[in-house]
Amino acid sequence: MKKIRFLAFIAFFLSFTPLFSQDTRWDYPIRPGSKEWATLPSTADRVKAIQVPEDVLPKLSDQQLLDVILEYPFFSQL
């Protein structure tokens, strides 16, 4: 009986977890092929322009961070 109560409590708690999750979405402001991208004179400037701000990183969930990494504009060149 204690096991059932415990499992019910866990299920109840997990049902509210999405309410408390942070909904932070970060997208690259400049992408290859855009006008802004073409105005950047060097690869170093392009890399600097697409850095994820340090204050955003702690707000991203693991899945969101993975999505950001997979969308990295220079990912195919690594």
Backbone atoms as SQL, in Angstrom:
CREATE TABLE atoms (id INTEGER PRIMARY KEY, chain TEXT, resi INTEGER, resn TEXT, atom TEXT, x REAL, y REAL, z REAL);
INSERT INTO atoms VALUES
  (1, 'A', 1, 'MET', 'N', 0.821, -1.191, 0.000),
  (2, 'A', 1, 'MET', 'CA', 0.000, 0.000, 0.000),
  (3, 'A', 1, 'MET', 'C', 0.868, 1.259, 0.000),
  (4, 'A', 2, 'LYS', 'N', 1.977, 1.226, 0.766),
  (5, 'A', 2, 'LYS', 'CA', 2.866, 2.376, 0.800),
  (6, 'A', 2, 'LYS', 'C', 3.487, 2.618, -0.573),
  (7, 'A', 3, 'LYS', 'N', 3.776, 1.520, -1.275),
  (8, 'A', 3, 'LYS', 'CA', 4.351, 1.653, -2.618),
  (9, 'A', 3, 'LYS', 'C', 3.378, 2.346, -3.570),
  (10, 'A', 4, 'ILE', 'N', 2.129, 2.013, -3.488),
  (11, 'A', 4, 'ILE', 'CA', 1.115, 2.605, -4.355),
  (12, 'A', 4, 'ILE', 'C', 0.963, 4.091, -4.051),
  (13, 'A', 5, 'ARG', 'N', 0.959, 4.447, -2.772),
  (14, 'A', 5, 'ARG', 'CA', 0.866, 5.859, -2.401),
  (15, 'A', 5, 'ARG', 'C', 2.079, 6.637, -2.905),
  (16, 'A', 6, 'PHE', 'N', 3.248, 6.023, -2.731),
  (17, 'A', 6, 'PHE', 'CA', 4.470, 6.673, -3.185),
  (18, 'A', 6, 'PHE', 'C', 4.447, 6.873, -4.698),
  (19, 'A', 7, 'LEU', 'N', 4.060, 5.849, -5.444),
  (20, 'A', 7, 'LEU', 'CA', 3.985, 5.959, -6.903),
  (21, 'A', 7, 'LEU', 'C', 2.933, 6.982, -7.324),
  (22, 'A', 8, 'ALA', 'N', 1.818, 7.032, -6.615),
  (23, 'A', 8, 'ALA', 'CA', 0.782, 8.026, -6.916),
  (24, 'A', 8, 'ALA', 'C', 1.309, 9.434, -6.662),
  (25, 'A', 9, 'PHE', 'N', 2.058, 9.607, -5.571),
  (26, 'A', 9, 'PHE', 'CA', 2.650, 10.909, -5.269),
  (27, 'A', 9, 'PHE', 'C', 3.628, 11.323, -6.360),
  (28, 'A', 10, 'ILE', 'N', 4.486, 10.406, -6.786),
  (29, 'A', 10, 'ILE', 'CA', 5.462, 10.699, -7.840),
  (30, 'A', 10, 'ILE', 'C', 4.741, 11.055, -9.139),
  (31, 'A', 11, 'ALA', 'N', 3.725, 10.311, -9.492),
  (32, 'A', 11, 'ALA', 'CA', 2.968, 10.597, -10.718),
  (33, 'A', 11, 'ALA', 'C', 2.299, 11.966, -10.628),
  (34, 'A', 12, 'PHE', 'N', 1.749, 12.283, -9.480),
  (35, 'A', 12, 'PHE', 'CA', 1.116, 13.584, -9.271),
  (36, 'A', 12, 'PHE', 'C', 2.142, 14.706, -9.401),
  (37, 'A', 13, 'PHE', 'N', 3.297, 14.542, -8.760),
  (38, 'A', 13, 'PHE', 'CA', 4.352, 15.551, -8.819),
  (39, 'A', 13, 'PHE', 'C', 4.857, 15.743, -10.244),
  (40, 'A', 14, 'LEU', 'N', 5.082, 14.654, -10.958),
  (41, 'A', 14, 'LEU', 'CA', 5.593, 14.744, -12.330),
  (42, 'A', 14, 'LEU', 'C', 4.587, 15.383, -13.278),
  (43, 'A', 15, 'SER', 'N', 3.325, 15.282, -12.965),
  (44, 'A', 15, 'SER', 'CA', 2.322, 15.894, -13.842),
  (45, 'A', 15, 'SER', 'C', 2.399, 17.422, -13.793),
  (46, 'A', 16, 'PHE', 'N', 2.956, 17.981, -12.707),
  (47, 'A', 16, 'PHE', 'CA', 3.098, 19.428, -12.586),
  (48, 'A', 16, 'PHE', 'C', 4.478, 19.933, -12.992),
  (49, 'A', 17, 'THR', 'N', 5.401, 19.069, -13.284),
  (50, 'A', 17, 'THR', 'CA', 6.761, 19.463, -13.634),
  (51, 'A', 17, 'THR', 'C', 6.808, 20.411, -14.826),
  (52, 'A', 18, 'PRO', 'N', 6.042, 20.187, -15.900),
  (53, 'A', 18, 'PRO', 'CA', 6.095, 21.141, -17.017),
  (54, 'A', 18, 'PRO', 'C', 5.688, 22.559, -16.632),
  (55, 'A', 19, 'LEU', 'N', 4.881, 22.715, -15.590),
  (56, 'A', 19, 'LEU', 'CA', 4.475, 24.052, -15.166),
  (57, 'A', 19, 'LEU', 'C', 5.649, 24.849, -14.609),
  (58, 'A', 20, 'PHE', 'N', 6.636, 24.142, -14.071),
  (59, 'A', 20, 'PHE', 'CA', 7.771, 24.799, -13.443),
  (60, 'A', 20, 'PHE', 'C', 8.996, 24.860, -14.348),
  (61, 'A', 21, 'SER', 'N', 8.964, 24.218, -15.483),
  (62, 'A', 21, 'SER', 'CA', 10.131, 24.234, -16.361),
  (63, 'A', 21, 'SER', 'C', 10.267, 25.601, -17.027),
  (64, 'A', 22, 'GLN', 'N', 11.494, 25.967, -17.292),
  (65, 'A', 22, 'GLN', 'CA', 11.745, 27.241, -17.944),
  (66, 'A', 22, 'GLN', 'C', 11.565, 27.069, -19.442),
  (67, 'A', 23, 'ASP', 'N', 10.829, 27.958, -20.026),
  (68, 'A', 23, 'ASP', 'CA', 10.582, 27.878, -21.462),
  (69, 'A', 23, 'ASP', 'C', 11.507, 28.861, -22.169),
  (70, 'A', 24, 'THR', 'N', 12.788, 28.561, -22.155),
  (71, 'A', 24, 'THR', 'CA', 13.774, 29.412, -22.791),
  (72, 'A', 24, 'THR', 'C', 14.113, 28.807, -24.143),
  (73, 'A', 25, 'ARG', 'N', 13.977, 29.593, -25.160),
  (74, 'A', 25, 'ARG', 'CA', 14.323, 29.153, -26.511),
  (75, 'A', 25, 'ARG', 'C', 15.315, 30.164, -27.043),
  (76, 'A', 26, 'TRP', 'N', 16.414, 29.688, -27.568),
  (77, 'A', 26, 'TRP', 'CA', 17.409, 30.587, -28.133),
  (78, 'A', 26, 'TRP', 'C', 17.663, 30.178, -29.567),
  (79, 'A', 27, 'ASP', 'N', 17.691, 31.157, -30.444),
  (80, 'A', 27, 'ASP', 'CA', 17.925, 30.889, -31.856),
  (81, 'A', 27, 'ASP', 'C', 19.075, 31.783, -32.316),
  (82, 'A', 28, 'TYR', 'N', 19.831, 31.293, -33.270),
  (83, 'A', 28, 'TYR', 'CA', 20.951, 32.074, -33.790),
  (84, 'A', 28, 'TYR', 'C', 20.425, 33.316, -34.501),
  (85, 'A', 29, 'PRO', 'N', 20.884, 34.510, -34.104),
  (86, 'A', 29, 'PRO', 'CA', 20.362, 35.740, -34.689),
  (87, 'A', 29, 'PRO', 'C', 20.813, 35.949, -36.130),
  (88, 'A', 30, 'ILE', 'N', 21.953, 35.381, -36.477),
  (89, 'A', 30, 'ILE', 'CA', 22.492, 35.515, -37.832),
  (90, 'A', 30, 'ILE', 'C', 22.782, 34.125, -38.360),
  (91, 'A', 31, 'ARG', 'N', 22.403, 33.884, -39.592),
  (92, 'A', 31, 'ARG', 'CA', 22.620, 32.568, -40.204),
  (93, 'A', 31, 'ARG', 'C', 23.265, 32.725, -41.570),
  (94, 'A', 32, 'PRO', 'N', 23.975, 31.684, -42.011),
  (95, 'A', 32, 'PRO', 'CA', 24.552, 31.738, -43.354),
  (96, 'A', 32, 'PRO', 'C', 23.461, 31.988, -44.404),
  (97, 'A', 33, 'GLY', 'N', 23.787, 32.828, -45.348),
  (98, 'A', 33, 'GLY', 'CA', 22.843, 33.164, -46.402),
  (99, 'A', 33, 'GLY', 'C', 22.066, 34.449, -46.150),
  (100, 'A', 34, 'SER', 'N', 22.117, 34.964, -44.929),
  (101, 'A', 34, 'SER', 'CA', 21.403, 36.210, -44.634),
  (102, 'A', 34, 'SER', 'C', 22.253, 37.417, -45.038),
  (103, 'A', 35, 'LYS', 'N', 21.612, 38.572, -45.136),
  (104, 'A', 35, 'LYS', 'CA', 22.339, 39.805, -45.477),
  (105, 'A', 35, 'LYS', 'C', 23.370, 40.144, -44.409),
  (106, 'A', 36, 'GLU', 'N', 22.972, 39.958, -43.153),
  (107, 'A', 36, 'GLU', 'CA', 23.889, 40.264, -42.053),
  (108, 'A', 36, 'GLU', 'C', 25.139, 39.377, -42.096),
  (109, 'A', 37, 'TRP', 'N', 24.929, 38.108, -42.432),
  (110, 'A', 37, 'TRP', 'CA', 26.049, 37.156, -42.519),
  (111, 'A', 37, 'TRP', 'C', 27.054, 37.612, -43.575),
  (112, 'A', 38, 'ALA', 'N', 26.551, 38.091, -44.694),
  (113, 'A', 38, 'ALA', 'CA', 27.417, 38.526, -45.788),
  (114, 'A', 38, 'ALA', 'C', 28.231, 39.766, -45.426),
  (115, 'A', 39, 'THR', 'N', 27.739, 40.559, -44.481),
  (116, 'A', 39, 'THR', 'CA', 28.463, 41.775, -44.104),
  (117, 'A', 39, 'THR', 'C', 29.620, 41.508, -43.138),
  (118, 'A', 40, 'LEU', 'N', 29.653, 40.325, -42.549),
  (119, 'A', 40, 'LEU', 'CA', 30.738, 39.995, -41.621),
  (120, 'A', 40, 'LEU', 'C', 31.984, 39.634, -42.428),
  (121, 'A', 41, 'PRO', 'N', 33.087, 40.358, -42.209),
  (122, 'A', 41, 'PRO', 'CA', 34.256, 40.224, -43.080),
  (123, 'A', 41, 'PRO', 'C', 35.085, 38.954, -42.902),
  (124, 'A', 42, 'SER', 'N', 35.043, 38.323, -41.722),
  (125, 'A', 42, 'SER', 'CA', 35.918, 37.165, -41.527),
  (126, 'A', 42, 'SER', 'C', 35.185, 36.042, -40.795),
  (127, 'A', 43, 'THR', 'N', 35.780, 34.878, -40.841),
  (128, 'A', 43, 'THR', 'CA', 35.218, 33.734, -40.126),
  (129, 'A', 43, 'THR', 'C', 35.209, 33.999, -38.626),
  (130, 'A', 44, 'ALA', 'N', 36.245, 34.646, -38.119),
  (131, 'A', 44, 'ALA', 'CA', 36.298, 34.964, -36.686),
  (132, 'A', 44, 'ALA', 'C', 35.124, 35.860, -36.280),
  (133, 'A', 45, 'ASP', 'N', 34.778, 36.825, -37.118),
  (134, 'A', 45, 'ASP', 'CA', 33.632, 37.697, -36.835),
  (135, 'A', 45, 'ASP', 'C', 32.325, 36.905, -36.860),
  (136, 'A', 46, 'ARG', 'N', 32.224, 35.957, -37.771),
  (137, 'A', 46, 'ARG', 'CA', 31.014, 35.132, -37.862),
  (138, 'A', 46, 'ARG', 'C', 30.878, 34.239, -36.642),
  (139, 'A', 47, 'VAL', 'N', 31.990, 33.639, -36.204),
  (140, 'A', 47, 'VAL', 'CA', 31.965, 32.797, -35.018),
  (141, 'A', 47, 'VAL', 'C', 31.554, 33.620, -33.796),
  (142, 'A', 48, 'LYS', 'N', 32.091, 34.812, -33.674),
  (143, 'A', 48, 'LYS', 'CA', 31.752, 35.697, -32.553),
  (144, 'A', 48, 'LYS', 'C', 30.268, 36.084, -32.583),
  (145, 'A', 49, 'ALA', 'N', 29.730, 36.300, -33.774),
  (146, 'A', 49, 'ALA', 'CA', 28.339, 36.740, -33.915),
  (147, 'A', 49, 'ALA', 'C', 27.336, 35.646, -33.540),
  (148, 'A', 50, 'ILE', 'N', 27.744, 34.398, -33.598),
  (149, 'A', 50, 'ILE', 'CA', 26.797, 33.307, -33.319),
  (150, 'A', 50, 'ILE', 'C', 27.027, 32.638, -31.970),
  (151, 'A', 51, 'GLN', 'N', 27.806, 33.260, -31.100),
  (152, 'A', 51, 'GLN', 'CA', 28.024, 32.702, -29.769),
  (153, 'A', 51, 'GLN', 'C', 26.755, 32.823, -28.924),
  (154, 'A', 52, 'VAL', 'N', 26.438, 31.766, -28.214),
  (155, 'A', 52, 'VAL', 'CA', 25.293, 31.787, -27.309),
  (156, 'A', 52, 'VAL', 'C', 25.696, 32.632, -26.088),
  (157, 'A', 53, 'PRO', 'N', 24.913, 33.636, -25.730),
  (158, 'A', 53, 'PRO', 'CA', 25.248, 34.464, -24.570),
  (159, 'A', 53, 'PRO', 'C', 25.358, 33.625, -23.287),
  (160, 'A', 54, 'GLU', 'N', 26.330, 33.962, -22.461),
  (161, 'A', 54, 'GLU', 'CA', 26.574, 33.182, -21.244),
  (162, 'A', 54, 'GLU', 'C', 25.407, 33.219, -20.267),
  (163, 'A', 55, 'ASP', 'N', 24.614, 34.275, -20.280),
  (164, 'A', 55, 'ASP', 'CA', 23.474, 34.333, -19.367),
  (165, 'A', 55, 'ASP', 'C', 22.319, 33.446, -19.827),
  (166, 'A', 56, 'VAL', 'N', 22.345, 33.024, -21.095),
  (167, 'A', 56, 'VAL', 'CA', 21.289, 32.159, -21.633),
  (168, 'A', 56, 'VAL', 'C', 21.590, 30.687, -21.336),
  (169, 'A', 57, 'LEU', 'N', 22.849, 30.304, -21.339),
  (170, 'A', 57, 'LEU', 'CA', 23.227, 28.900, -21.194),
  (171, 'A', 57, 'LEU', 'C', 22.627, 28.211, -19.967),
  (172, 'A', 58, 'PRO', 'N', 22.685, 28.808, -18.779),
  (173, 'A', 58, 'PRO', 'CA', 22.110, 28.111, -17.620),
  (174, 'A', 58, 'PRO', 'C', 20.593, 27.958, -17.674),
  (175, 'A', 59, 'LYS', 'N', 19.940, 28.730, -18.510),
  (176, 'A', 59, 'LYS', 'CA', 18.475, 28.684, -18.596),
  (177, 'A', 59, 'LYS', 'C', 17.985, 27.604, -19.554),
  (178, 'A', 60, 'LEU', 'N', 18.881, 27.041, -20.346),
  (179, 'A', 60, 'LEU', 'CA', 18.496, 26.036, -21.324),
  (180, 'A', 60, 'LEU', 'C', 18.462, 24.650, -20.687),
  (181, 'A', 61, 'SER', 'N', 17.450, 23.880, -21.037),
  (182, 'A', 61, 'SER', 'CA', 17.411, 22.492, -20.588),
  (183, 'A', 61, 'SER', 'C', 18.438, 21.706, -21.401),
  (184, 'A', 62, 'ASP', 'N', 18.684, 20.483, -21.003),
  (185, 'A', 62, 'ASP', 'CA', 19.634, 19.650, -21.744),
  (186, 'A', 62, 'ASP', 'C', 19.189, 19.475, -23.195),
  (187, 'A', 63, 'GLN', 'N', 17.904, 19.239, -23.392),
  (188, 'A', 63, 'GLN', 'CA', 17.384, 19.046, -24.749),
  (189, 'A', 63, 'GLN', 'C', 17.512, 20.320, -25.568),
  (190, 'A', 64, 'GLN', 'N', 17.223, 21.468, -24.963),
  (191, 'A', 64, 'GLN', 'CA', 17.338, 22.738, -25.682),
  (192, 'A', 64, 'GLN', 'C', 18.795, 23.022, -26.036),
  (193, 'A', 65, 'LEU', 'N', 19.710, 22.710, -25.124),
  (194, 'A', 65, 'LEU', 'CA', 21.128, 22.897, -25.398),
  (195, 'A', 65, 'LEU', 'C', 21.581, 21.998, -26.540),
  (196, 'A', 66, 'LEU', 'N', 21.122, 20.767, -26.544),
  (197, 'A', 66, 'LEU', 'CA', 21.450, 19.864, -27.641),
  (198, 'A', 66, 'LEU', 'C', 20.917, 20.395, -28.961),
  (199, 'A', 67, 'ASP', 'N', 19.708, 20.928, -28.963),
  (200, 'A', 67, 'ASP', 'CA', 19.139, 21.516, -30.181),
  (201, 'A', 67, 'ASP', 'C', 19.981, 22.689, -30.678),
  (202, 'A', 68, 'VAL', 'N', 20.432, 23.539, -29.757),
  (203, 'A', 68, 'VAL', 'CA', 21.271, 24.682, -30.124),
  (204, 'A', 68, 'VAL', 'C', 22.578, 24.199, -30.743),
  (205, 'A', 69, 'ILE', 'N', 23.170, 23.171, -30.152),
  (206, 'A', 69, 'ILE', 'CA', 24.423, 22.626, -30.683),
  (207, 'A', 69, 'ILE', 'C', 24.214, 22.053, -32.079),
  (208, 'A', 70, 'LEU', 'N', 23.144, 21.312, -32.267),
  (209, 'A', 70, 'LEU', 'CA', 22.895, 20.690, -33.576),
  (210, 'A', 70, 'LEU', 'C', 22.546, 21.708, -34.656),
  (211, 'A', 71, 'GLU', 'N', 22.055, 22.881, -34.249),
  (212, 'A', 71, 'GLU', 'CA', 21.723, 23.941, -35.213),
  (213, 'A', 71, 'GLU', 'C', 22.889, 24.893, -35.459),
  (214, 'A', 72, 'TYR', 'N', 24.042, 24.657, -34.812),
  (215, 'A', 72, 'TYR', 'CA', 25.200, 25.535, -34.932),
  (216, 'A', 72, 'TYR', 'C', 25.552, 25.734, -36.413),
  (217, 'A', 73, 'PRO', 'N', 25.612, 26.972, -36.889),
  (218, 'A', 73, 'PRO', 'CA', 25.850, 27.224, -38.316),
  (219, 'A', 73, 'PRO', 'C', 27.147, 26.623, -38.873),
  (220, 'A', 74, 'PHE', 'N', 28.165, 26.485, -38.048),
  (221, 'A', 74, 'PHE', 'CA', 29.422, 25.906, -38.516),
  (222, 'A', 74, 'PHE', 'C', 29.541, 24.416, -38.154),
  (223, 'A', 75, 'PHE', 'N', 28.446, 23.785, -37.741),
  (224, 'A', 75, 'PHE', 'CA', 28.496, 22.400, -37.303),
  (225, 'A', 75, 'PHE', 'C', 29.050, 21.472, -38.383),
  (226, 'A', 76, 'SER', 'N', 28.701, 21.706, -39.618),
  (227, 'A', 76, 'SER', 'CA', 29.170, 20.841, -40.709),
  (228, 'A', 76, 'SER', 'C', 30.662, 21.016, -40.987),
  (229, 'A', 77, 'GLN', 'N', 31.256, 22.094, -40.484),
  (230, 'A', 77, 'GLN', 'CA', 32.673, 22.352, -40.716),
  (231, 'A', 77, 'GLN', 'C', 33.556, 21.881, -39.577),
  (232, 'A', 78, 'LEU', 'N', 32.965, 21.321, -38.520),
  (233, 'A', 78, 'LEU', 'CA', 33.759, 20.855, -37.378),
  (234, 'A', 78, 'LEU', 'C', 34.461, 19.558, -37.699);
